[in-house]
Structures are given as structure tokens and as C-alpha cells.
Amino acid sequence: MAINSPEKLELKLFDFKNQKKLMLIFCTTILWVGALIAHFTPGFDYWLVGSFNSLRANYIYADFWYYYTKYMLYVVGFPLIIIYIASFKIQKLKPYRLVFMLAIMTSAIGNPIVDPMLKDLIALPRPQVAHLDLNSLYYVSGFSFPSGHAFQSFAITLPLIICFLTNDATFKRNWKKIVLALILLIYALTLAFSRVIAGVHYLSDILFGIGFAIILMVILASLLQWLLDKNYLNLENEKWYATIVITITLINYIFIR
């Protein structure tokens, strides 16, 4: 037992009891109610996107938000995959392997659900298509609802944020982790809402996308914990799970994006 104990401790998810799940579900409910209010309040979604029209004509403002909204998703997304792979070899990263897996899983599984499934099902035109008086920083094809960037920004960061703020037997909270969690939260929020600033999404698209990332992460975190409890996920077969998750991610990037 003494030999196996360190290995068993190595493969753990952060403490994720019902209280945390209920809090996150409540956050999702608030976000989705907010999305409904924004969408069905006459003129509100249009007004918010239009309020940035003049700023989008400023080349300094436009250049910053163009590059930020278009490329910042990959600044965290690609390194996360590399760090996850490296965590199988680097000792300090090993306790975080399941957290990295959860972030990548949430992104990989949710991405095709958001786009094309939900987008094509709801088929809401983008702001610059529905309202010719609205400008945008660049042309984006496809439909508007929900926002894929909003979903992805929280899918890849929320598991890390929760982990860094957790204080349990496996993960110890400290000021460095709190700062990292805050940086990731700011990153996710600014990237999500940059889609409204860029003129390619409504506020309702953003709120629903964030809420979907939260609820999907709750479902997948619960699934991972169940697999761990039943020993269906362990140190012997973990790399098979990792291979499947990485493969789904690569299929997303090659065939869906």
C-alpha cells in the first residue's frame, strides 16, 4: 500500500463537491437568463454592438482589438496542450494532469456542439449581416449564436481557475495561484467580450457561450471523478484517455475550425 499511495495521489482532480457544482450551475442559470433578457429586450443587443461603432473606426483601437480577439485564444489554447503533454514527464506538473485534461476535454467536446451544431440550429445572423449600419473589425462567416470564442475562453481556463483557488489535500492555494487565477479570469472575460467590441457578436451570444462552458465543465468534471472512483481511469490507462482527448482536439482544429 505504501508503494501505491504516492501514485494514487498523483492522479486526482480538485475537490469538486456538490456545493461547488450547485454554485456553478447557479452561475450558468444567471448567465442564460441574462442572455434571454439581452436577446428579447427590443433593441438592446443591437444598441450595445452599435455603441462601439465609432471606436471601431479608430485605427489604434481597431488594430488592438482585431489582433486580440482573433489570435489571443491560441495564446492559451496551444500552450495548454503542450503543457498537458509535458506534465507526463515534468514532476511539478504531474498533479495537474487531470486539470489540464479537463480543460482540453471541455474545449474539444464543446466546440463542435457550439459550432456548427447550435449555430446552424438557431441560425441567428451576425450583427453586421442583420444590421447594415453596424460595422465590424473583420468579416466572420457563419452564424452568431452562441459565441465560440466566449465558450472556448472559459472552457480552457475555468478548470485551471477552480484548481488554483482550491485548497484541499492535493492542491494548496497560495498568493501566486490566486494571482494566476485572476489573470486567467481577466483573460477569459476580455476575450469573450472582445467579440462584442469587434462587432461580430451580440451580448446574448457571449453570455450563453460562457454559461455553456461552465455547465459542460461541471458535467465532464463529474464524469472524470466518477471514472476515478470506479478505477476506470487510472495510471495504467490514463495515456489512452489522453490520446483520445488530444485526437479529438486535433480533429477540431483541422476539420471544424
N, C-alpha and C positions, 0 to 999 in steps of 0.2 A: 504493500500500500504506500509506503514511503517513497518508493521509486516512481509510482504513478501519480502521486499527488501534485508535484510541480507541473507535470504535463497537463493534467486535467484543469488546473488553474489557468493554464496558458490559453485555453480555448473557451473564453467566456464573453458574453455580451454584457453591456452595462445593466445595472439594476433597472428593471422596467416593469414595475408593479402596476396594479390596476389604477392606482391614484394618478400616476403619470399618464397612462393611456386615456383615462377619462378627461384629464386636463387638455390633452392634445385633441381629443375628439371635440371637446367644447370649443377649442380654438378654431377647428375646422368649421364647426357649425356657425360661429360668428362670422368667419370669412365668407362662407357661402350665403349667409343671409345678407351680408354686405354686398356681395356680388349681385344678388337678386334686386336689392334696393337700387344699386347703381344702374343696373340694366333697365329696370322698369320705371325709374323716375324720369319723366319726359325730359329729354334734352341734356341730362346730367353727364352721361358718358361722352356725348359729343362736345359739350362745353369744356370738359376737363382736357380733352385732347386738343381742342381748339385754343385753349388758353396758352399753349406753348407755340402757337403758330409763328408769332413774331420772333421768338427766341430761336426757333429753328432756322430763321433766315440769317442769323448772326453766324459768320463762318467759324469763329473761335469756339463758340458754344456748340455749333453743329459738328465740327470735327471731333471734339472731345467725346460727345455722347454717341457719335457714329461708331468710333472705334471701341468705346466702352461697351455698348450694347451688342455689338456684332462679334467681338472677339473675347471678352472677359470670361465668358462661360468656359472656354477652353483653357484659360489660365489655371483654373482649379480642376477641371474635369480630367484632362490628360495626365497631369502630375499625380492625381489621386490613384489612377490605375497603376502608374509606375511605382508609387509608394506602397500600394497593396501588394504588388508582386515582390517588392523588396522586403516586405515585412515577413516573408517566409525565411529570410536569411539574417536580417538585422535584428539583434536581440531586443533592443529598446522598442522596436515597432511591433514585436510579436503579440503583446497583449491587446493590440488594437486591430488585429487582423479581421475579426468578425465585424467590427465597427466599419472598417473600410469596405468589407464585403456588403454590408447592409446598405451603405451609401451607393455603391455601384449597382447593386440589385434594384434598389428603388428607382434609380435613373433608367436602367436598362429595361426593366419591365414596364415602367410607366410611360416611357417615351412613345412607343407605338400606340398605346391606348389614347394618349393625348393627340398625337399626330401620326397617322391620319384618322384614327377611328372616331374620336369625339369631334374633331374639327369637321370632318366630312359629314358626320351625322347631323350636327347642328347647323353647319354651313352658314355661319354669320360672316358677311363681308367685312374686310378690314376697313378701318376708318377712312383712309384716303380713297377707297373704292366706293364706299357708301355715301361719302360726302365730298364732293369735288372741291369744296372750298378749304378742305383740310390738307395741309402739306405733310410730308414725312421726310426723314433724313435719308431714306433709301427705299427702294422697292422691295417688298417681300411678297412672294407668291403664296397662294393658299388662303385658307380662311382664318378668322380672327380668334374665335372662342374654342377652347381656352388657350392661354399663353403657354407655349412650350418652354420659353426661357424662364418664366416665373416658376413653372413646375421644376425644371432642371436645377435652377439655382438653389432651391430649398431641398430637393431630393439628395443632392450631393453634399450639402452642408449640415442639414438638420441632425443626422446621426452623430456627426462629429461635435456639434454644439452640445447636444444632450450628454455625450460622453465626457466632454471637457468640464461640464458643470456637475457631473455625478461625483458623489463621494461615497464609495462602497468598498467592499473587500478587494476588488480588482483595480478600480480606478480611484486615485486620490486627487481631489480638487486642490488647486493652488492658484496663486495670482496669475501665473503665466498662462495656465489653461483658461482662466476666466477672460484674460485679455484676448487669447486666441479665439475663444467662443464669440466674444464681442466683435472682433474683426470679421469673422465668418458671417455673423448675423448682418452686419452693415453691408458686407459684400452681397449677400443674398438679396437683401431689401433693395439696395441701389440698382442691382442688375435687373431685378424683377420690374421695378417701377421705371427703369430707363426705357422700357418698351412703350410706355405712355408718352414719355418725353420725346422719344423718337417718332411718335405719331403712327406706330404700326399696331397698337393695341389699345383697347378700352380698359378702364379701371376694373370693370367686371371680369374681363379676361384674366387679369392679374390675380385678383382675389380668389377666383375659382382655382387657378393653377396652383397657387400656394397651398390652398386647402387640400387639393388632391394629393400633393406631395406629402403633406402631413398624415393624411388618413392612410395612404398607401404604405408609408413608412411604419405606421403603427401595426398594420396587418402583417407586413413582412418581418418586423422585429418579433412579433408574437409567434410567427411561423418558425423563425430561427431558434427562438427559445424552446419551442416545442420539440424541434429536431434535436436540440442539445439534451433536453430532458429525457427523450426516448433513446438517446445514443444513436440516432440515425445520422447525426453529424458529429464526427469525432476527428481526432488527429490522423487516423488511418485513412479516412475517405475525404478529408477536407479539400485536398487538391483537386478532386473530381468536381466538387461543387465550385471551386474557384475557376476551373476550366470552363464549366458551363456558363458561369456569370460573365467571364471575360469574352467568351464566344458570342453571347447574346449582345454584349456591348459593341463588339466589332461589327456584327451584323447591322446593328442600329446605325453606326457611323457610315458604313459602306452603302447600305441599301435604302435606309429610311431618310436620313438627313439630306 
